[in-house]
Amino acid sequence: EPGTNQEISMTVTNMYKVRFPMFARMDFNGKGSSEVAKFLRINTAYLNDRSGVYTVPWNFAKWIIDEEGKVVHFHKPPENPMSFKKEIVAMLS
C-alpha cells in the first residue's frame, strides 16, 4: 500500500469506513520482515514446508489466530472475509 501509515489510515477510514485497529505498514517478506510477519509465515502450514518458508503472496492475506496465539487458518488475498465468517463466529462462541 503506498503512502505513510497516517495516509493509509486516513484512506481506509474514509474510503472503506474501517473502524478497527490496524497494524502499521510492515514488510512481510525478506530480510526486513517484522517479527509478526516472521511468526505468521513460519507458523502457517500453507507457507511452510520442509523445503523452507515461502513468501506471503501480495497484500490482503488473512490469518485466523486462536486465543492461544496459534495460527489456525490462512486465507489467500482474493478470498472474501465474509466467506470465512462462520469460522470466526464459531471460534468466538
N, C-alpha and C positions, 0 to 999 in steps of 0.2 A: 504494500500500500504506500503510495507516495505521500510525502509530507511529514511534518513533525508529529509527535504524539498528540500535541494540542490540536493541530489541524485535523488529524484523523478523528479525534474525539468529537470535534465540532461537526465534521462531515457526517459521521454515523448518527450523531444525536439529531441533527437537523433533517437529514435525508431519510433515515430509517427509523427514527424515533427510539433509538437504543436507550434503555434506561437501566441497564445492568452494569456492574463493574467490569472493566476490561483491563487486560494486561497491557503494559506499554509495548510498543513495537519491539520485536526481538528477532534475532537470527535463529532459524531452526536447523539449518544445515551448515556443515563446515566447521572450521576451527573456531569461529566466533559464536557458536551456538550457546544459548543461555542454558543455565542448569535445568530449568524447567523443560526446555526442548530436549536436552540430552536424556532426561528421565523418561519423557514420553516416548522418544524414539527407541530407547533401549528396552522399555517395558511393553512395547506394542508388538504382538506376535506377527502381524502383517508386515511390519517394517524391520523385523529382526529374525534372522535365521542363522544357521551355523556358519554361513559364509560371511556374515557381517551385518551391520546395521545400515539400512537403506535411507535415502533422503526422504523427507516429507514432500509429497507431491503438491506443489502450488499452495497458495493461501486457502484458507477456509476449511482445512482439515479439522475434524472434530473428534474429541475423545470423551468417553464417559469414564469417570473415575468414581470408585465407590468410597464409602465413608472411611475406609482404612487407607486410602491413597493408592489402591490397586487399579491399574488400567483394565477396565472391563471390556471396552469395545472401542474400535477405531472406525470412524466413518470418513470416507473419501470426500474431497472437496465438493463434487457435484451433488452429493446426497442432500436432500432437503431435510432440515432438522425435524420437521413435522413427521417424517417417515419413521423416526425412532422415538416419538413422543411416548408411546406406550411403555417402552423400555425404561425411560426416565421416570415416568409416573410409578411404575412397579417398584423401582429401586427406592423411591421416596415413601412408599407405603410401609 
